[in-house]
Amino acid sequence: MCLSREAEKIFKEAEDMRRILDVPHSNKSSEKEKFRSLTKIQEKKQEAEKRRALRQQASKARHEAVEKDKMLKKSVNEIRRNEKPGEVHKTMTVCIDSNINEKEELGAYLVAEEIKYEIGSNLLPKSFGFKRETMYQAMGNDLKLQKLSKWEEEDQILILLETDDIVPKLYYQIHESDPATGTFTEKINLITFVKSIQESVTGKSVTLILYGMEKYFKKMKKYNQNEFRGRVVNSTKQKKCGTMNQLPIISNIEFQSSMVELQLHTQTSYRVIDSVDQLGKLLVNYTKAIAEAPFKKQRKAEGFDWFASTDSAGSVRVDKDGQGLGALWMEQLQLFGNVGIDAARAIYKFYPSPKLLLKAYSECETSEEGMNLLREIDVRFGVGPLTQERKLGPELSRKIYRFFISTNPEQCLGAL
């Protein structure tokens, strides 16, 4: 009984000792597990934050790309809209020389049509120059799309010449003499004047604006009437001289022939005006024409997908698929003398288009062979039992050949 009690006591003490020894070890393990779990939670939070940041960056990049695309499309559409006729003249600036007296009034005409202008010293006195503002896109340092512009000078120049400048030069060009003395002079005429301008502005097209010529001819007519009246009444007050208000006298016919000569020698065009209103409208029209020139050249280079028609009776209609071109070719062949519908059909049977006929002519070794190319083509007249046949013949074959091949504008098609 005593042993059992003693044994229970010893066993209880051993249990208490074991419990005391096991407590620190258990606390240390729980703290490690707790630390590990906290570390894992923190790592997961960091990973989640990184994924969230990546998603936000991707969303922001997509949004910026969409906005950039919208801005690019808007800018391109704006540039294309400004390049179309009716809007493109707003990108033009007219450079008006400061020596022109009516510069302020002309500026008002341009502003009314939404055309910019500037007044300054041009390369040529009393001239009008043109420059165009071209829009384009470029990437800036901040990686954002920027709309920029640059100025380009056009190859057109208008030169204003008044009667004081025109008439003496035209007189020297016509008579090659001084109006006061009647002797030969080497003073500059209008042709040499224009050529000197073209040499100073190489690569540019020059157009002359002749201001006041109609008024000059009216005054000249009145002067001649007064002079004739003075001769009739033997008036001593009338002066017979070769000048009118210190200007030489030239007729309208002399003026027209001299301007034709000028165009042939210098390839220069001209316009005659007599008021500031006409000059302002002319300047506006020229500016719009110069502004729309690139668009029209591009459209012309692309060609048309349709054929022009006419309202005249008996015209041949050609659709965009080319239906009717054969009938048009036969209609053209009938423009030759003694070529009816039967002869035109016979030629069309062998050569369904002008291109094929020209190709056949180019393959002929001699002109004699080309002249006889169509000679032996059979032409059928009538229908049924009344049908007759004959050859096209050498004369008509020769005419058609010369029409397509000859480069001489004075060539007679029917000559032997």
LOVONU-55751 format. One record per residue (C-alpha): residue number from 1; residue in one letter; x, z, y. Coordinates in steps of 0.25 Angstrom, whole numbers. Example, Ala and Ser with C-alpha at 12.3 -4.5 7.8 and 13.67 -1.06 7.14 Angstrom:
 pos code     X     Z     Y
   1    A    49    31   -18
   2    S    55    29    -4
! end
This chain:
 pos code     X     Z     Y
   1    M     0     0     0
   2    C    11     4     9
   3    L    19    -9     5
   4    S     8   -18     8
   5    R     6   -12    22
   6    E    21   -13    25
   7    A    20   -27    20
   8    E     9   -31    29
   9    K    16   -25    41
  10    I    28   -33    38
  11    F    20   -46    36
  12    K    13   -43    49
  13    E    26   -41    57
  14    A    32   -54    51
  15    E    19   -62    55
  16    D    21   -56    69
  17    M    35   -60    69
  18    R    32   -74    65
  19    R    21   -76    75
  20    I    31   -71    86
  21    L    42   -80    82
  22    D    32   -92    81
  23    V    26   -91    95
  24    P    37   -97   103
  25    H    39  -109    94
  26    S    24  -113    95
  27    N    24  -112   110
  28    K    37  -121   111
  29    S    30  -132   103
  30    S    17  -132   111
  31    E    25  -133   124
  32    K    33  -145   118
  33    E    20  -152   114
  34    K    13  -149   127
  35    F    25  -155   134
  36    R    25  -167   125
  37    S    10  -170   128
  38    L    12  -169   143
  39    T    23  -179   143
  40    K    15  -189   135
  41    I     3  -187   144
  42    Q    12  -189   156
  43    E    19  -202   150
  44    K     5  -207   147
  45    K     1  -205   161
  46    Q    13  -212   166
  47    E    10  -224   157
  48    A    -4  -224   162
  49    E     0  -224   176
  50    K    10  -236   173
  51    R    -1  -244   167
  52    R   -10  -241   179
  53    A     1  -245   189
  54    L     4  -258   181
  55    R   -11  -261   180
  56    Q   -12  -259   195
  57    Q     0  -268   198
  58    A    -6  -279   189
  59    S   -19  -278   196
  60    K   -13  -278   210
  61    A    -4  -290   206
  62    R   -17  -297   201
  63    H   -24  -294   214
  64    E   -12  -299   222
  65    A   -11  -312   214
  66    V   -26  -314   216
  67    E   -25  -312   231
  68    K   -13  -320   232
  69    D   -20  -332   225
  70    K   -32  -330   234
  71    M   -23  -331   246
  72    L   -15  -343   241
  73    K   -28  -350   238
  74    K   -34  -347   252
  75    S   -21  -351   258
  76    V   -20  -364   251
  77    N   -35  -367   254
  78    E   -32  -364   268
  79    I   -20  -374   268
  80    R   -28  -385   261
  81    R   -40  -383   271
  82    N   -30  -384   283
  83    E   -25  -397   277
  84    K   -38  -404   276
  85    P   -43  -414   286
  86    G   -51  -407   297
  87    E   -42  -394   296
  88    V   -28  -399   295
  89    H   -27  -403   310
  90    K   -28  -388   313
  91    T   -13  -387   307
  92    M    -8  -397   317
  93    T    -1  -394   331
  94    V     0  -405   341
  95    C    13  -404   349
  96    I    10  -409   364
  97    D    21  -413   373
  98    S    21  -405   386
  99    N    23  -418   394
 100    I     9  -422   391
 101    N     0  -419   402
 102    E   -13  -418   395
 103    K    -7  -408   384
 104    E   -17  -396   387
 105    E   -29  -405   387
 106    L   -24  -411   373
 107    G   -22  -397   368
 108    A   -36  -394   371
 109    Y   -41  -406   362
 110    L   -32  -401   351
 111    V   -37  -387   351
 112    A   -51  -391   351
 113    E   -48  -398   337
 114    E   -40  -386   332
 115    I   -27  -392   333
 116    K   -15  -384   339
 117    Y    -6  -390   349
 118    E     7  -386   357
 119    I    13  -391   369
 120    G    28  -393   370
 121    S    40  -403   372
 122    N    39  -413   361
 123    L    50  -422   357
 124    L    44  -434   364
 125    P    37  -432   377
 126    K    22  -434   378
 127    S    20  -433   363
 128    F    12  -426   353
 129    G    18  -420   340
 130    F    11  -414   328
 131    K    14  -403   319
 132    R     7  -397   307
 133    E     6  -383   302
 134    T     8  -383   286
 135    M     3  -370   279
 136    Y    10  -365   266
 137    Q    11  -353   258
 138    A    24  -345   255
 139    M    27  -331   248
 140    G    32  -321   258
 141    N    42  -309   256
 142    D    30  -300   252
 143    L    27  -310   241
 144    K    14  -313   248
 145    L     9  -327   251
 146    Q    10  -331   265
 147    K     4  -343   272
 148    L    15  -350   281
 149    S    15  -363   289
 150    K    25  -373   294
 151    W    25  -384   305
 152    E    28  -399   302
 153    E    29  -409   312
 154    E    20  -422   310
 155    D    26  -436   311
 156    Q    17  -441   322
 157    I    19  -441   337
 158    L    10  -445   348
 159    I    16  -450   361
 160    L     8  -451   374
 161    L    11  -462   383
 162    E     5  -464   397
 163    T     3  -477   404
 164    D    15  -474   413
 165    D    24  -474   400
 166    I    16  -485   392
 167    V    14  -496   402
 168    P    29  -498   407
 169    K    34  -498   392
 170    L    23  -508   388
 171    Y    27  -517   400
 172    Y    42  -517   396
 173    Q    37  -520   382
 174    I    29  -532   386
 175    H    37  -538   397
 176    E    51  -533   395
 177    S    52  -532   410
 178    D    51  -522   422
 179    P    37  -523   428
 180    A    42  -521   442
 181    T    53  -532   442
 182    G    49  -541   430
 183    T    63  -541   425
 184    F    67  -538   411
 185    T    69  -523   408
 186    E    74  -515   396
 187    K    65  -503   399
 188    I    59  -496   387
 189    N    46  -502   382
 190    L    36  -496   373
 191    I    42  -501   360
 192    T    56  -495   363
 193    F    49  -482   368
 194    V    42  -480   355
 195    K    54  -483   346
 196    S    62  -473   354
 197    I    52  -463   351
 198    Q    51  -466   336
 199    E    66  -465   336
 200    S    66  -451   342
 201    V    55  -446   332
 202    T    59  -453   319
 203    G    49  -451   308
 204    K    37  -449   317
 205    S    25  -458   320
 206    V    23  -461   335
 207    T    10  -464   341
 208    L     8  -468   356
 209    I    -3  -463   364
 210    L    -5  -472   376
 211    Y   -12  -465   387
 212    G   -19  -472   398
 213    M   -18  -486   394
 214    E   -33  -489   396
 215    K   -33  -484   410
 216    Y   -20  -492   413
 217    F   -27  -505   409
 218    K   -40  -501   417
 219    K   -31  -499   429
 220    M   -24  -512   426
 221    K   -37  -520   425
 222    K   -41  -514   439
 223    Y   -27  -517   445
 224    N   -28  -532   440
 225    Q   -43  -533   445
 226    N   -38  -528   459
 227    E   -26  -537   459
 228    F   -35  -549   455
 229    R   -45  -545   466
 230    G   -33  -544   476
 231    R   -28  -558   473
 232    V   -42  -564   474
 233    V   -44  -558   488
 234    N   -29  -560   492
 235    S   -28  -546   495
 236    T   -14  -542   500
 237    K   -17  -527   496
 238    Q   -16  -530   481
 239    K    -2  -529   476
 240    K     3  -538   465
 241    C    12  -531   456
 242    G    15  -529   441
 243    T    12  -514   441
 244    M     0  -505   442
 245    N     2  -491   447
 246    Q    17  -493   444
 247    L    14  -497   430
 248    P    16  -511   424
 249    I     4  -520   420
 250    I     1  -523   406
 251    S   -11  -529   400
 252    N   -20  -523   389
 253    I   -16  -535   380
 254    E    -1  -532   383
 255    F    -3  -518   379
 256    Q   -10  -520   366
 257    S     1  -531   362
 258    S    12  -521   366
 259    M     6  -510   358
 260    V     5  -519   345
 261    E    20  -523   347
 262    L    23  -508   349
 263    Q    16  -504   336
 264    L    23  -516   328
 265    H    37  -511   333
 266    T    36  -496   332
 267    Q    24  -494   322
 268    T    18  -485   333
 269    S     3  -482   335
 270    Y    -3  -479   349
 271    R   -16  -475   355
 272    V   -22  -478   369
 273    I   -29  -466   376
 274    D   -34  -464   390
 275    S   -38  -450   391
 276    V   -34  -436   388
 277    D   -47  -435   379
 278    Q   -43  -447   371
 279    L   -29  -441   370
 280    G   -34  -428   365
 281    K   -43  -434   354
 282    L   -32  -443   350
 283    L   -22  -431   348
 284    V   -33  -424   340
 285    N   -35  -436   331
 286    Y   -20  -438   329
 287    T   -18  -423   325
 288    K   -29  -423   315
 289    A   -24  -436   309
 290    I   -10  -431   308
 291    A   -15  -418   302
 292    E   -23  -425   291
 293    A   -13  -436   288
 294    P    -6  -428   276
 295    F   -20  -426   270
 296    K   -24  -440   271
 297    K   -11  -445   265
 298    Q   -12  -436   253
 299    R   -27  -441   251
 300    K   -22  -455   252
 301    A   -11  -453   242
 302    E   -21  -447   232
 303    G   -29  -459   233
 304    F   -44  -460   232
 305    D   -53  -460   219
 306    W   -63  -469   225
 307    F   -65  -483   230
 308    A   -70  -485   244
 309    S   -83  -493   245
 310    T   -89  -501   256
 311    D  -104  -502   261
 312    S  -103  -518   262
 313    A  -112  -526   253
 314    G  -106  -532   240
 315    S   -95  -521   240
 316    V   -89  -517   226
 317    R   -91  -503   223
 318    V   -79  -496   215
 319    D   -81  -482   210
 320    K   -70  -471   208
 321    D   -69  -475   193
 322    G   -65  -489   197
 323    Q   -78  -496   193
 324    G   -79  -508   202
 325    L   -65  -512   204
 326    G   -66  -524   196
 327    A   -77  -529   204
 328    L   -70  -526   217
 329    W   -58  -534   212
 330    M   -66  -546   209
 331    E   -73  -544   223
 332    Q   -59  -545   229
 333    L   -55  -557   222
 334    Q   -67  -564   227
 335    L   -62  -562   241
 336    F   -53  -574   238
 337    G   -58  -588   242
 338    N   -65  -595   231
 339    V   -65  -583   222
 340    G   -79  -580   216
 341    I   -84  -569   207
 342    D   -80  -578   195
 343    A   -66  -580   199
 344    A   -65  -566   202
 345    R   -70  -562   188
 346    A   -60  -571   182
 347    I   -48  -565   189
 348    Y   -53  -551   187
 349    K   -54  -554   172
 350    F   -38  -556   171
 351    Y   -35  -546   183
 352    P   -45  -535   184
 353    S   -38  -529   196
 354    P   -29  -533   207
 355    K   -18  -524   201
 356    L   -18  -532   189
 357    L   -17  -545   196
 358    L    -6  -540   205
 359    K     2  -536   192
 360    A     0  -550   186
 361    Y     5  -556   199
 362    S    17  -547   199
 363    E    21  -552   185
 364    C    21  -566   189
 365    E    35  -572   190
 366    T    33  -582   201
 367    S    23  -583   212
 368    E    18  -596   206
 369    E    14  -589   194
 370    G     7  -579   202
 371    M    -1  -589   210
 372    N    -6  -595   197
 373    L    -9  -582   190
 374    L   -24  -584   192
 375    R   -24  -599   191
 376    E   -29  -600   177
 377    I   -40  -590   177
 378    D   -53  -595   172
 379    V   -65  -593   181
 380    R   -79  -595   175
 381    F   -91  -599   184
 382    G  -105  -598   180
 383    V  -112  -593   167
 384    G  -117  -598   154
 385    P  -116  -613   152
 386    L  -113  -616   167
 387    T  -100  -608   166
 388    Q   -88  -615   171
 389    E   -73  -611   171
 390    R   -61  -615   180
 391    K   -48  -609   184
 392    L   -46  -600   195
 393    G   -36  -610   201
 394    P   -22  -610   208
 395    E   -27  -608   222
 396    L   -35  -595   220
 397    S   -24  -590   211
 398    R   -14  -592   222
 399    K   -22  -586   233
 400    I   -24  -573   225
 401    Y    -9  -572   221
 402    R    -5  -574   236
 403    F   -15  -563   240
 404    F   -10  -553   231
 405    I     5  -556   231
 406    S     8  -562   245
 407    T    15  -553   255
 408    N    14  -563   267
 409    P     2  -560   276
 410    E     2  -574   281
 411    Q     1  -580   267
 412    C   -10  -590   265
 413    L   -17  -587   251
 414    G   -21  -602   250
 415    A    -8  -608   253
 416    L    -2  -617   243
! end
